[in-house]
Protein backbone atom coordinates (compact mmCIF):
# COMPACT_ATOMS: atom_id res chain seq x y z
CA UNK A 1 0.00 0.00 0.00
CA UNK A 2 1.11 3.59 -0.48
CA UNK A 3 0.94 6.43 2.06
CA UNK A 4 0.76 10.02 0.88
CA UNK A 5 1.37 12.73 3.46
CA UNK A 6 0.17 16.24 2.58
CA UNK A 7 1.48 19.08 4.71
CA UNK A 8 -1.38 21.53 5.31
CA UNK A 9 0.44 24.39 6.99
CA UNK A 10 1.57 26.42 3.92
CA UNK A 11 -1.11 25.03 1.55
CA UNK A 12 -4.48 24.52 3.33
CA UNK A 13 -6.05 21.28 2.15
CA UNK A 14 -9.10 19.67 3.71
CA UNK A 15 -10.61 16.57 2.14
CA UNK A 16 -13.86 14.75 2.88
CA UNK A 17 -13.47 11.66 0.73
CA UNK A 18 -16.69 10.17 2.10
CA UNK A 19 -19.02 12.90 0.87
CA UNK A 20 -17.02 13.72 -2.25
CA UNK A 21 -16.20 17.23 -1.08
CA UNK A 22 -12.72 18.75 -1.09
CA UNK A 23 -11.35 22.17 -0.15
CA UNK A 24 -8.33 23.02 -2.27
CA UNK A 25 -5.77 25.80 -1.85
CA UNK A 26 -6.16 28.89 -4.05
CA UNK A 27 -5.88 28.07 -7.75
CA UNK A 28 -5.61 30.34 -10.76
CA UNK A 29 -8.66 29.55 -12.91
CA UNK A 30 -8.77 32.90 -14.70
CA UNK A 31 -7.10 36.25 -14.36
CA UNK A 32 -7.60 36.19 -10.60
CA UNK A 33 -6.98 33.76 -7.76
CA UNK A 34 -9.92 32.35 -5.84
CA UNK A 35 -10.42 29.65 -3.22
CA UNK A 36 -12.71 26.97 -4.63
CA UNK A 37 -14.71 24.10 -3.24
CA UNK A 38 -14.27 20.96 -5.30
CA UNK A 39 -16.74 18.05 -5.52
CA UNK A 40 -15.82 14.51 -6.48
CA UNK A 41 -18.32 12.84 -8.83
CA UNK A 42 -17.35 9.20 -8.51
CA UNK A 43 -19.73 7.73 -11.12
CA UNK A 44 -18.93 10.36 -13.75
CA UNK A 45 -15.22 10.26 -12.97
CA UNK A 46 -14.93 14.05 -12.75
CA UNK A 47 -14.19 16.86 -10.33
CA UNK A 48 -16.47 19.91 -10.12
CA UNK A 49 -15.43 23.33 -8.88
CA UNK A 50 -16.47 26.95 -9.23
CA UNK A 51 -14.52 30.11 -9.97
CA UNK A 52 -14.41 32.82 -12.60
CA UNK A 53 -13.91 32.66 -16.36
CA UNK A 54 -13.16 35.86 -18.26
CA UNK A 55 -14.19 37.84 -15.17
CA UNK A 56 -17.61 36.14 -14.88
CA UNK A 57 -18.69 33.36 -12.46
CA UNK A 58 -18.45 29.84 -13.85
CA UNK A 59 -18.49 26.17 -12.89
CA UNK A 60 -15.77 23.85 -14.20
CA UNK A 61 -15.41 20.10 -14.62
CA UNK A 62 -12.06 18.28 -14.63
CA UNK A 63 -10.73 14.77 -14.83
CA UNK A 64 -9.29 13.37 -11.60
CA UNK A 65 -5.79 14.17 -12.87
CA UNK A 66 -6.71 17.83 -13.39
CA UNK A 67 -7.50 18.03 -17.11
CA UNK A 68 -10.23 20.59 -17.80
CA UNK A 69 -13.33 19.17 -19.49
CA UNK A 70 -15.97 21.90 -19.63
CA UNK A 71 -17.10 25.18 -18.12
CA UNK A 72 -20.61 26.50 -17.49
CA UNK A 73 -21.19 30.23 -17.24
CA UNK A 74 -23.08 31.15 -14.09
CA UNK A 75 -22.71 31.44 -10.33
CA UNK A 76 -22.54 28.10 -8.53
CA UNK A 77 -25.55 27.46 -6.28
CA UNK A 78 -25.66 23.76 -5.42
CA UNK A 79 -24.56 20.28 -6.47
CA UNK A 80 -26.86 17.27 -6.20
CA UNK A 81 -26.09 14.41 -3.76
CA UNK A 82 -24.94 12.16 -6.64
CA UNK A 83 -22.65 14.96 -7.87
CA UNK A 84 -24.20 14.54 -11.34
CA UNK A 85 -26.32 17.71 -11.42
CA UNK A 86 -25.47 21.33 -10.66
CA UNK A 87 -27.67 24.35 -10.02
CA UNK A 88 -26.28 27.69 -11.16
CA UNK A 89 -27.66 31.22 -10.88
CA UNK A 90 -30.34 29.81 -8.53
CA UNK A 91 -32.60 28.69 -11.38
CA UNK A 92 -30.57 26.84 -14.06
CA UNK A 93 -30.19 23.09 -13.55
CA UNK A 94 -27.55 21.23 -15.60
CA UNK A 95 -27.37 17.45 -15.86
CA UNK A 96 -23.66 16.72 -16.21
CA UNK A 97 -24.32 13.21 -17.53
CA UNK A 98 -26.50 14.32 -20.47
CA UNK A 99 -25.40 17.97 -20.60
CA UNK A 100 -29.08 18.98 -20.67
CA UNK A 101 -30.11 22.33 -19.23
CA UNK A 102 -33.39 23.17 -17.47
CA UNK A 103 -34.43 26.68 -16.47
CA UNK A 104 -36.60 26.60 -13.34
CA UNK A 105 -39.31 29.12 -12.51
CA UNK A 106 -37.38 30.08 -9.40
CA UNK A 107 -37.06 33.81 -9.88
CA UNK A 108 -35.73 35.85 -6.96
CA UNK A 109 -37.42 39.01 -8.23
CA UNK A 110 -39.32 40.68 -5.37
CA UNK A 111 -38.06 37.98 -3.02
CA UNK A 112 -38.93 39.11 0.51
CA UNK A 113 -38.36 36.04 2.70
CA UNK A 114 -35.64 36.26 5.32
CA UNK A 115 -33.90 33.06 4.30
CA UNK A 116 -32.80 31.12 1.21
CA UNK A 117 -31.96 27.54 2.16
CA UNK A 118 -30.04 24.73 0.56
CA UNK A 119 -31.81 22.56 -2.00
CA UNK A 120 -33.48 19.37 -0.77
CA UNK A 121 -33.47 16.57 -3.37
CA UNK A 122 -35.54 13.40 -3.54
CA UNK A 123 -33.56 10.16 -3.64
CA UNK A 124 -33.88 9.93 -7.43
CA UNK A 125 -33.04 13.65 -7.80
CA UNK A 126 -36.17 14.41 -9.83
CA UNK A 127 -37.97 16.61 -7.29
CA UNK A 128 -36.49 19.61 -5.49
CA UNK A 129 -37.59 21.83 -2.62
CA UNK A 130 -35.98 25.04 -1.45
CA UNK A 131 -37.04 27.57 1.12
CA UNK A 132 -38.73 29.82 0.77
CA UNK A 133 -40.72 28.49 -1.15
CA UNK A 134 -39.60 26.82 -4.38
CA UNK A 135 -40.58 23.49 -5.91
CA UNK A 136 -39.56 21.63 -9.07
CA UNK A 137 -40.45 18.29 -10.64
CA UNK A 138 -38.00 17.45 -13.42
CA UNK A 139 -40.08 14.54 -14.74
CA UNK A 140 -43.09 16.75 -15.51
CA UNK A 141 -41.23 20.00 -16.14
CA UNK A 142 -43.15 21.67 -13.30
CA UNK A 143 -41.45 24.36 -11.27
CA UNK A 144 -42.76 27.35 -9.38
CA UNK A 145 -42.39 29.62 -6.41
CA UNK A 146 -45.26 29.85 -3.95
CA UNK A 147 -46.21 31.56 -0.72
CA UNK A 148 -47.03 30.00 2.63
CA UNK A 149 -50.56 31.34 2.29
CA UNK A 150 -50.99 29.34 -0.95
CA UNK A 151 -51.30 26.17 1.17
CA UNK A 152 -54.48 24.86 2.77
CA UNK A 153 -54.86 22.62 5.81
CA UNK A 154 -56.87 19.41 5.62
CA UNK A 155 -60.06 21.38 6.37
CA UNK A 156 -59.57 23.67 3.38
CA UNK A 157 -58.43 26.68 5.40
CA UNK A 158 -55.55 28.70 3.97
CA UNK A 159 -52.48 29.01 6.17
CA UNK A 160 -51.61 32.25 7.86
CA UNK A 161 -49.00 34.17 5.79
CA UNK A 162 -46.81 34.45 8.91
CA UNK A 163 -45.49 31.47 10.82
CA UNK A 164 -42.78 28.83 10.74
CA UNK A 165 -40.49 29.09 7.72
CA UNK A 166 -40.39 25.75 5.98
CA UNK A 167 -36.67 26.16 5.47
CA UNK A 168 -35.32 22.69 6.25
CA UNK A 169 -36.60 19.14 6.39
CA UNK A 170 -36.71 15.91 4.41
CA UNK A 171 -38.71 14.21 1.69
CA UNK A 172 -40.87 11.45 3.20
CA UNK A 173 -43.45 8.81 2.24
CA UNK A 174 -41.63 7.56 -0.85
CA UNK A 175 -40.45 11.08 -1.70
CA UNK A 176 -43.97 12.43 -2.25
CA UNK A 177 -44.20 14.84 0.71
CA UNK A 178 -41.79 17.27 2.33
CA UNK A 179 -41.73 17.10 6.14
CA UNK A 180 -40.50 20.20 7.93
CA UNK A 181 -37.86 19.69 10.62
CA UNK A 182 -38.56 21.28 14.00
CA UNK A 183 -35.97 22.67 16.41
CA UNK A 184 -36.70 24.34 19.76
CA UNK A 185 -33.67 26.63 19.38
CA UNK A 186 -34.78 28.00 15.99
CA UNK A 187 -38.55 27.59 16.08
CA UNK A 188 -39.59 27.78 19.74
CA UNK A 189 -42.18 25.47 21.24
CA UNK A 190 -43.95 23.20 18.75
CA UNK A 191 -47.36 24.41 17.59
CA UNK A 192 -47.61 22.32 14.43
CA UNK A 193 -45.41 20.01 12.37
CA UNK A 194 -46.09 20.62 8.66
CA UNK A 195 -45.88 17.88 6.03
CA UNK A 196 -46.34 19.52 2.63
CA UNK A 197 -47.89 18.21 -0.56
CA UNK A 198 -46.29 20.62 -3.06
CA UNK A 199 -48.56 19.48 -5.92
CA UNK A 200 -51.95 19.86 -4.19
CA UNK A 201 -50.57 22.61 -1.90
CA UNK A 202 -51.93 20.97 1.23
CA UNK A 203 -50.20 21.15 4.61
CA UNK A 204 -50.77 18.26 7.01
CA UNK A 205 -50.13 18.97 10.70
CA UNK A 206 -48.46 15.75 11.89
CA UNK A 207 -48.75 16.79 15.54
CA UNK A 208 -52.52 17.18 15.25
CA UNK A 209 -53.08 14.10 13.06
CA UNK A 210 -51.10 11.94 15.51
CA UNK A 211 -53.26 13.18 18.41
CA UNK A 212 -50.40 14.90 20.22
CA UNK A 213 -51.56 17.61 22.61
CA UNK A 214 -50.81 21.26 21.90
CA UNK A 215 -49.52 21.47 25.48
CA UNK A 216 -46.74 18.95 24.85
CA UNK A 217 -43.36 20.61 24.31
CA UNK A 218 -41.10 19.34 21.52
CA UNK A 219 -37.37 20.07 21.37
CA UNK A 220 -36.51 18.60 17.99
CA UNK A 221 -37.62 16.14 15.31
CA UNK A 222 -35.74 13.61 13.20
CA UNK A 223 -36.97 11.39 10.36
CA UNK A 224 -36.05 7.76 9.69
CA UNK A 225 -33.88 7.20 6.57
CA UNK A 226 -36.76 5.48 4.75
CA UNK A 227 -39.02 8.50 5.34
CA UNK A 228 -41.68 6.42 7.10
CA UNK A 229 -41.37 7.64 10.71
CA UNK A 230 -40.63 10.82 12.62
CA UNK A 231 -39.14 10.84 16.12
CA UNK A 232 -40.27 13.81 18.21
CA UNK A 233 -38.19 14.62 21.30
CA UNK A 234 -39.75 16.24 24.37
CA UNK A 235 -38.67 17.06 27.91
CA UNK A 236 -40.75 14.31 29.52
CA UNK A 237 -40.42 11.69 26.78
CA UNK A 238 -40.63 11.21 23.03
CA UNK A 239 -43.10 10.19 20.32
CA UNK A 240 -42.61 7.83 17.39
CA UNK A 241 -45.13 8.69 14.65
CA UNK A 242 -45.92 6.61 11.57
CA UNK A 243 -46.13 9.08 8.66
CA UNK A 244 -48.49 6.84 6.68
CA UNK A 245 -51.02 5.91 9.37
CA UNK A 246 -50.24 8.71 11.87
CA UNK A 247 -50.25 6.15 14.68
CA UNK A 248 -48.10 7.37 17.55
CA UNK A 249 -46.27 5.70 20.42
CA UNK A 250 -45.19 7.70 23.48
CA UNK A 251 -42.04 6.77 25.40
CA UNK A 252 -42.02 8.46 28.81
CA UNK A 253 -38.81 9.42 30.52
CA UNK A 254 -36.08 11.99 30.12
CA UNK A 255 -34.86 13.42 26.83
CA UNK A 256 -33.98 10.77 24.23
CA UNK A 257 -31.38 12.62 22.16
CA UNK A 258 -28.50 11.95 19.75
CA UNK A 259 -30.51 9.49 17.68
CA UNK A 260 -28.70 7.32 15.12
CA UNK A 261 -30.98 5.40 12.75
CA UNK A 262 -30.00 2.14 11.09
CA UNK A 263 -29.71 2.60 7.29
CA UNK A 264 -33.09 0.99 6.58
CA UNK A 265 -34.87 2.78 9.43
CA UNK A 266 -35.82 -0.42 11.31
CA UNK A 267 -33.75 0.39 14.39
CA UNK A 268 -32.25 3.39 16.13
CA UNK A 269 -30.05 3.98 19.11
CA UNK A 270 -29.88 7.14 21.18
CA UNK A 271 -29.03 8.48 24.59
CA UNK A 272 -30.93 10.23 27.32
CA UNK A 273 -29.91 12.06 30.46
CA UNK A 274 -28.05 10.59 32.28
CA UNK A 275 -26.05 9.18 29.40
CA UNK A 276 -27.65 5.74 29.02
CA UNK A 277 -27.70 4.23 25.53
CA UNK A 278 -31.08 2.86 24.33
CA UNK A 279 -32.14 0.78 21.35
CA UNK A 280 -35.46 1.25 19.54
CA UNK A 281 -37.03 -1.45 17.38
CA UNK A 282 -39.37 0.44 15.07
CA UNK A 283 -41.45 -2.53 13.90
CA UNK A 284 -42.47 -3.76 17.36
CA UNK A 285 -42.14 -0.33 19.03
CA UNK A 286 -39.90 -1.71 21.79
CA UNK A 287 -37.46 0.63 23.53
CA UNK A 288 -34.93 -0.60 26.06
CA UNK A 289 -31.40 -0.10 27.39
CA UNK A 290 -28.61 -1.16 25.07
CA UNK A 291 -26.55 -3.29 27.43
CA UNK A 292 -23.18 -3.39 25.72
CA UNK A 293 -19.69 -2.99 27.13
CA UNK A 294 -18.98 0.29 25.31
CA UNK A 295 -15.73 2.23 25.25
CA UNK A 296 -16.25 5.52 27.19
CA UNK A 297 -16.81 8.66 25.08
CA UNK A 298 -17.46 6.57 21.97
CA UNK A 299 -20.55 5.63 19.97
CA UNK A 300 -21.73 2.37 18.41
CA UNK A 301 -21.89 2.60 14.62
CA UNK A 302 -24.31 1.02 12.14
CA UNK A 303 -23.11 -1.00 9.17
CA UNK A 304 -23.74 1.07 5.98
CA UNK A 305 -26.40 -1.31 4.63
CA UNK A 306 -27.12 -4.04 7.21
CA UNK A 307 -28.74 -4.25 10.65
CA UNK A 308 -25.42 -4.63 12.43
CA UNK A 309 -24.10 -2.43 15.22
CA UNK A 310 -20.33 -2.25 15.79
CA UNK A 311 -18.43 -0.92 18.78
CA UNK A 312 -15.13 -1.05 20.70
CA UNK A 313 -15.44 -2.47 24.20
CA UNK A 314 -14.72 -0.59 27.42
CA UNK A 315 -11.22 -2.04 27.82
CA UNK A 316 -10.40 -0.89 24.23
CA UNK A 317 -9.12 -4.41 23.44
CA UNK A 318 -12.14 -5.92 21.67
CA UNK A 319 -14.13 -5.00 18.57
CA UNK A 320 -17.64 -6.48 18.59
CA UNK A 321 -20.68 -6.73 16.30
CA UNK A 322 -24.25 -6.82 17.65
CA UNK A 323 -27.34 -8.22 15.91
CA UNK A 324 -30.20 -5.91 17.04
CA UNK A 325 -32.84 -8.49 16.05
CA UNK A 326 -31.62 -11.00 18.62
CA UNK A 327 -29.53 -8.67 20.81
CA UNK A 328 -26.66 -11.15 20.57
CA UNK A 329 -23.01 -10.68 19.63
CA UNK A 330 -22.35 -12.03 16.13
CA UNK A 331 -18.62 -11.39 15.98
CA UNK A 332 -15.65 -10.43 18.15
CA UNK A 333 -12.03 -9.53 17.43
CA UNK A 334 -9.41 -9.61 20.15
CA UNK A 335 -7.33 -6.53 19.31
CA UNK A 336 -3.51 -6.62 19.50
CA UNK A 337 -3.37 -3.24 21.27
CA UNK A 338 -5.78 -0.64 22.62
CA UNK A 339 -7.96 1.15 20.04
CA UNK A 340 -9.97 4.37 20.13
CA UNK A 341 -12.22 4.59 17.03
CA UNK A 342 -13.14 3.02 13.69
CA UNK A 343 -14.94 3.74 10.39
CA UNK A 344 -16.84 1.41 8.03
CA UNK A 345 -15.88 1.45 4.35
CA UNK A 346 -18.66 2.84 2.07
CA UNK A 347 -19.93 -0.65 1.13
CA UNK A 348 -19.32 -2.13 4.60
CA UNK A 349 -16.82 -4.72 3.31
CA UNK A 350 -13.98 -3.40 5.47
CA UNK A 351 -13.42 -1.54 8.71
CA UNK A 352 -10.61 0.92 9.39
CA UNK A 353 -9.53 1.17 13.04
CA UNK A 354 -7.30 3.71 14.74
CA UNK A 355 -5.16 2.49 17.66
CA UNK A 356 -4.21 4.57 20.68
CA UNK A 357 -0.62 4.69 19.44
CA UNK A 358 -1.77 6.35 16.18
CA UNK A 359 -1.37 3.32 13.92
CA UNK A 360 -4.08 2.55 11.35
CA UNK A 361 -5.50 -0.95 10.89
CA UNK A 362 -7.98 -2.68 8.58
CA UNK A 363 -10.14 -5.80 8.92
CA UNK A 364 -12.56 -7.66 6.59
CA UNK A 365 -16.31 -7.93 7.11
CA UNK A 366 -18.26 -10.16 7.67
CA UNK A 367 -15.55 -12.77 8.24
CA UNK A 368 -13.74 -10.42 10.65
CA UNK A 369 -10.42 -11.80 9.43
CA UNK A 370 -7.18 -10.42 8.00
CA UNK A 371 -6.64 -7.77 10.67
CA UNK A 372 -3.76 -5.82 9.15
CA UNK A 373 -1.75 -2.80 10.24
CA UNK A 374 -1.57 -0.20 7.45
CA UNK A 375 0.66 2.48 9.02
CA UNK A 376 3.24 2.84 11.77
CA UNK A 377 2.25 4.80 14.90
CA UNK A 378 1.66 8.51 14.26
CA UNK A 379 0.83 11.50 16.45
CA UNK A 380 -2.70 12.80 17.12
CA UNK A 381 -4.55 10.79 14.47
CA UNK A 382 -8.09 12.13 13.80
CA UNK A 383 -10.72 12.47 11.04
CA UNK A 384 -10.57 8.91 9.73
CA UNK A 385 -12.42 8.81 6.37
CA UNK A 386 -12.79 6.37 3.46
CA UNK A 387 -12.83 7.45 -0.18
CA UNK A 388 -16.15 6.75 -1.98
CA UNK A 389 -14.62 3.85 -3.93
CA UNK A 390 -13.12 2.27 -0.81
CA UNK A 391 -9.60 2.32 -2.24
CA UNK A 392 -8.19 4.95 0.09
CA UNK A 393 -8.37 6.01 3.73
CA UNK A 394 -7.55 9.57 4.74
CA UNK A 395 -6.75 10.90 8.22
CA UNK A 396 -5.11 13.86 9.90
CA UNK A 397 -1.94 13.56 11.98
CA UNK A 398 -0.80 16.78 13.62
CA UNK A 399 -0.46 19.26 10.71
CA UNK A 400 -0.52 16.65 7.93
CA UNK A 401 -3.22 14.85 5.98
CA UNK A 402 -2.36 11.27 5.07
CA UNK A 403 -3.99 9.24 2.31
CA UNK A 404 -3.45 5.49 2.54
CA UNK A 405 -3.94 3.21 -0.46
CA UNK A 406 -5.53 -0.04 0.70
CA UNK A 407 -4.62 -3.36 -0.90
CA UNK A 408 -7.70 -5.50 -1.58
N, C-alpha and C positions, 0 to 999 in steps of 0.2 A: 504494500500500500504506500501511497505517497502522502506527505504532510506538507502543506503550504502554509507558512506563517506570514501574515500581512501586518506590518507595523502601522498602527493607526494614529500615531502621534502627529507626524507632519502631514499625512494625507488621510483625513477622516473617512473611514469606510465602515458602514454598518450593513450587515446582510441579514435578511430573514429568508433563508432558503426554504422554509416550510410554506410560507404564504406566497412566495414568488416576488417579494418586494426587496429592493436593494437601494441603499443610499450611496451614491458615488461621490467622490471629490469633484470639485469644479472642473468642467470640461468645456472646451471651446467648440461650440456647435455653430457659431456664426461669427459675427464681428465682435461679439462680447462674450464674457465668461459668466456662466450661470451655474447654480447648483441644482442638479436634476434628480428626481426620483425615477428609478428604473424598475420596471416590472418584468418578470420572467414568465413568458408564455411557453410552458413545457410542451404542450401538444403541437403548437405551431412552430416551435423551435426558434423563437425570436425573442429579442429584448425590446421593450417599449419605454421610451422616455420623452420628456417634453423639454422645450427650450425655445429658441427664436431662430427664424430663418429669414434672412434679408430684412431684419429689424421688425418682423411680425411674429406673433406666437405660433408655434407649430408643435406637432407630435411626430416623433421619428420611430422607425422600426429598424432593428439591426439583427444580424446573425449573432450567435453566441460568441464568436471570435471578433466581433466589433465591426463587421462590414455593414455599411448602411444599405438598407433595402428600399425604404420609401419615406416620404414625409407628407403630413396632412396639415394644411394651413388651418389654424384655429387654436384657441386657448384650451388646454387640457382641463377637463372637468372630472372625469371618472373613468375607471377601467372596470370591466365586469369581473366577477369572481373567477371565471375560466381564463381570464386574460386574453380573450379572443374578440372582445368588442370594446370600443372606446367611445366616450361621449365628449364632444368638444363644443365650445361656445354655448354650453348649457342645453342646446337643443338639436345638435347634429350627432346622430349615432352611426358609427362606422363598424361594419363587420369585417374584421381583418382577415378572416378566412375566405370570404367571397368578394371582398372589396366593395360591397354594396353600401350605399349611403341613404339614411333615412332622416328627414327633417321632421322633428317632433313639434307639435303645437304647444310649446313650453315657453312662450314669450315671457320675458321679465319686464315688459312695458307696464308701467303703473303698478309694479309689484310693491305691496305695502306691508307684507308680513315681516315679523321681526327675525325670521330665521330662514335659512335655506340649507336643508340637510343633505346628507349623502344620499345616493340612490340605492333603493332596496330592490333587488332582483329576485324573481322567482327562480326555482332550481333549474329550469330549462332556459332561463334568460330571455323569455319572450314577453314577460310583463314587468313593468317598472313602476315604482312609486317613489315620489320625492315630496318632502314637505317644503313649502306649503302652497298649494296642494296640486300636485301634478301626477298624471297617470298616463301610461302608454301600453298598448297591446300590439306587439309587432306582428302577430299572426293575422290580425284583422286590419292593421293600419290605423287603429284608433289611438288618438292621443289628445289630451286636453288639459286645461288648467281649470280648477273649480274652486269654489268657496266652501267654507264650513257650513254655511247656511243653505247650500245646495242639497245637503243630505237630510233625509227624513228618518225618524225613529220607526219602530215597528208598528206604531199606531198612526203613522202618516203625518206626524207633527214635524215641522222643519226645525233643525237645530238652531240654537241661539248663535248668532254670528261670533260672539265672544266665548271663550272657554279654552279647554286644553288644546294646545297645538298638537296635531298628529304628526310629530316630527321624527319619531323613531318607532321601530317595531319589527314585525316579522310577518311574512306571508304564511298563512295557515290553511288547514282544511284542503289539502291537495292544491295549494297555491291559488285558491280562488278568492280568499279574503285576506285583508291586511289587518292584523291585530296590533293595536297601539300598545307600546310598553309603558308601564307606570313606574314612577320613582318618587318616593316621598320628598327627596331633596329638591327635585326640579318641579314637581307637580302638586306638592302638598298632600293633604289627606284625600283618599280616593272617594270620588263622587260617582264615577261611572268608568267603565272600561270598554272603550269603543272597538268593535270589530267591523270593518268597513267593507261593503260591497261596492267597488268603484264603478261597476257597470250600472247597477240599479240605483246607485247613490242612496243606499240604506245603511244606517248605523245601528248595529246591535249592541246593546249594553250588556256585556257578559256578566257583570256583577248582579244586575237585576234579573237576568234570565236564569242565573244559577241560584237565585233565592238568597243571596247574601245581603245582610242588613246594611242599610245606609250608615248605621252607627259603628260598623266594624271598620277599624283603621287598617289600611294596607300600606306597607313600606315599599314593596317592589314586586314586580311580576317577572316571570321568566317562562318561556315556551319550550316544550319538548322539541327535539330535532325533527320529528316527523310532523310537527304542526298540529297534533291532535289534542294536546293538553296544555293548560296554563297552570303554573304554580304561583299562588298569591300568598305573599309573606305578610303576617301581621304580628303585633306585639304579644298576643296571647295564643298564637297558633297560626296555622296556615291552611289554605284550601287548595285542593286539586280539583280542577274543573275540566270535564270533557267538552271540547269545543264543538262536537257534533250533537251530543244529546243534552248538554248543559247540566248533566248530573254533577254534583259536587260532593266532596268528602272533606270534612274538617278534621284537622289533626291538632288537638289542644297541646299546649305547652309553651315553651319559650320560643324565641325567634329561630326558625330553621333557615339558615343563610348559606351562602357559598355553595349553591347547588351545582352539581356536575352530572349531566345526563349521560346515559349510555348512548352510543351513536344511533341506535334504532328507537330510542325513547321509551324502552320497556322498563328501565331501571334508572335510579338516580341516587347519588349519595350527597349528603350535605351535613353541615354542622349547626349546632345551636349553642346557646350560652348556658352553662359552661361548655367548653369545646369538646363535646361528645359527637362522634361521627355516627350518622344514621344512614340506613339503606331503605329506599322506597321501591316496592314492586308495584308498578303502575297497573298491571292487569288485575291483581287481586287486592289492590289498595292497601297492602300491608306496609307498615312503617315500624322499624325496630332498630335497636342499636347495632352497629356494625362492629362485632367483637373480633377485631384483628389486632395482632401485635405490631402496631405501626410505629415506624421511626418518628421520633418527635420532630415537630415543625416540618413535616412532609405530608404529601397528599397521595392517596391511592389514585391510579390512573387507568382509564378505560382503554381497552384494545380499540384500534381505529374502526373496526367493523364488527367485532364479536362481543358477546356478553361475557367479558372476562375482565376482572379487576386485578391490577398488578400493584405491588407495593414492596418496599424494603422494610424488614422487620426492625424492632426497637433496638436490637443489639448491632444493627448495621451489617450483619454477617450473613443474612439470608435474603433471597429475592423470591417472593411467592406469588402465585396466581390463584385467584378465588373465583369459583363458579357461583354467581349470585342466585341461580335457580335452586341449587341444593345447599348453598352456604358452606361448601366444602372446598378444601384446598386441592387444586388439580395439578399443581406443579411447584417444586421447590428447588432452588439452587443454593448450595452451600458456597458462599463467596470466599475467595482466597484472601481478602483483606476487607477492611471496613469501607462501605460505600455511602454516598450521600444523596444521589438522585439518578434519574434515568429518563429516557425518551423512547417511545415507540417509533419505528420507521413508518413512513406514510401508509404502506400496505399492511403493516403489522407483522411482517415476516422476520424482523430482527428488532433487537432492543439494544440501545446504546446506554452504557452505565458509566457514571463518573465516580471514581474512588476518592476517598478522603485525601490521598496523597497527590491528587491531580492527574492520575493516569486515566485514560479512556479505554473502555472495554466494550465488547460486542458479544451477543449470544443469539442463537437461532430460536425462533418460535414456530410451531408449538413443541418441538422436541426438547427445547431447553438444553441443547447441547452445543458443543464447539464454543465454549466461553473463551474468548481470545482478547489479549491486551493489544490495543492499537497504538498507544503512545506511551512514552516514558512519563514519569511523574512531572507535572508542571505546576506553576504557582497560580492560585486563585482562579481556578477553572469555573466558568459560568456560561449561561446562555447556550446550552447544548441544543443543537437544531439539525434535523436531517434535511437534505435537499429533496425536492419533490420526486425525483426519480430514485431515491434511495441509494445513490451511488456515492454520496459524500455526507460527512458530518462536520458541521462547523461549531466552534466554541471560542470563547474569549479567555485568554490567559494574560493577566496583568494588562499591558497596553497593546497586546497583539490579538489578532483574529487568526485562528488556525482552521484550515480546511483539510479534512482527512479523507483520502480516497479509500473506500472499503472494498476488500476483495471478496467477491461472492461467486 
